[in-house]
Amino acid sequence: MTPLPSVTPCDFHGTPALRLTTGDGASAVVSLLGGQLLSWVPPGEKEQLFVSERAVFDGSKPIRGGVPVCFPQFADLGGLPKHGLLRTRRWEVSDQSQHNGCTLVSLVCGDDAASRTLWPHAFRAELTVAIEGERLDLELSLTNPGEAPFAFTGALHTYLKVAEVEEVSLEGLYGLDYLDKLKDAAPTRETAPSLVVEREVDRIYYDCARPLLLRDEQHTLGINTEGFSDVVVWNPWEGAEARFPDLAAKDFRRFLCVEAAVARQPVTVAPGEEWWGRQTVVVLS
Ligand SMILES: O=P(O)(O)OC[C@H]1O[C@H](O)[C@H](O)[C@@H](O)[C@@H]1O
């Protein structure tokens, strides 16, 4: 029987979430905690997102996996909590629809007294998750309803699930300048035709305007971004469980983070203005 497209409330490891389905059998789950996509299964495919079995879902720390939304600070590029203020906040549903084979839901999160004590700005963050066939679109819009400009860095911190991280390759980064966050050094140029993960990787690739291909033995994903200037590639490698207690020992083998990011150069949003960015992931084969 053909499933009906829908958006329905559900419970994901005890946290309130929404389950999206399409008529052709795609599904996704997005958590209200963090506005975080936690599952994406294209029609006839396996789960495409990694979520740690040790992830914590009670809001005491960010959920490890899926697509955390990092704003208004990427990683430790400033004095705010790592990756900003939104990962443990409760988001609200602002829109949902199903049409022409696409199912989407939008979630919003804005400033409050707690956020303003850390970051004295009014903001409205809206994440739209849309699934259609083999395609996932994540759109992040950041609006400044306040009276002063704000500057931000941030990311859609996508944990792509892989069968074995050492056997995947990421193509499309050749020739780009990148900052290796594991070295105290100036940016350098990527000279490898594809990135293969054989050790810890934590890199910010600058000005990445082209599609990337993530290949493993079973399939190829196309990853495209708009609006986000940079791409961050992260895998914590062996021993990660000592630094990240919400990862198990072998988990580093099960994911590669390919993040749509604004990291090198903060973006300024003027009062009344909006910034917008998108990450698209498509199963190509
Ligand atoms: O542990 P988290 O706060 O989720 O951060 C996980 C990782 O996120 C990004 O990819 C950064 O580039 C890394 O430096 C960081 O370790």
The ligand as an SDF file (V2000), in Angstrom:
LIG
                    3D

 16 16  0  0  0  0  0  0  0  0999 V2000
   31.3270   17.9230   20.6110 O   0  0  0  0  0  0  0  0  0  0  0  0
   30.6550   18.9840   19.8220 P   0  0  0  0  0  0  0  0  0  0  0  0
   30.4250   20.2490   20.5970 O   0  0  0  0  0  0  0  0  0  0  0  0
   29.3670   18.5090   19.1950 O   0  0  0  0  0  0  0  0  0  0  0  0
   31.6140   19.3580   18.6100 O   0  0  0  0  0  0  0  0  0  0  0  0
   32.0460   18.3870   17.7150 C   0  0  0  0  0  0  0  0  0  0  0  0
   32.9500   18.9780   16.6330 C   0  0  0  0  0  0  0  0  0  0  0  0
   32.2360   19.9200   15.8840 O   0  0  0  0  0  0  0  0  0  0  0  0
   32.9210   20.5210   14.7640 C   0  0  0  0  0  0  0  0  0  0  0  0
   32.9950   19.6890   13.6930 O   0  0  0  0  0  0  0  0  0  0  0  0
   34.2500   21.0890   15.1270 C   0  0  0  0  0  0  0  0  0  0  0  0
   35.0120   21.4400   13.9780 O   0  0  0  0  0  0  0  0  0  0  0  0
   35.0220   20.1620   15.9950 C   0  0  0  0  0  0  0  0  0  0  0  0
   36.1760   20.8280   16.4460 O   0  0  0  0  0  0  0  0  0  0  0  0
   34.1810   19.6710   17.1590 C   0  0  0  0  0  0  0  0  0  0  0  0
   34.9340   18.8320   17.9960 O   0  0  0  0  0  0  0  0  0  0  0  0
  1  2  2  0
  2  3  1  0
  2  4  1  0
  2  5  1  0
  5  6  1  0
  6  7  1  0
  7  8  1  0
  7 15  1  0
  8  9  1  0
  9 10  1  0
  9 11  1  0
 11 12  1  0
 11 13  1  0
 13 14  1  0
 13 15  1  0
 15 16  1  0
M  END
$$$$
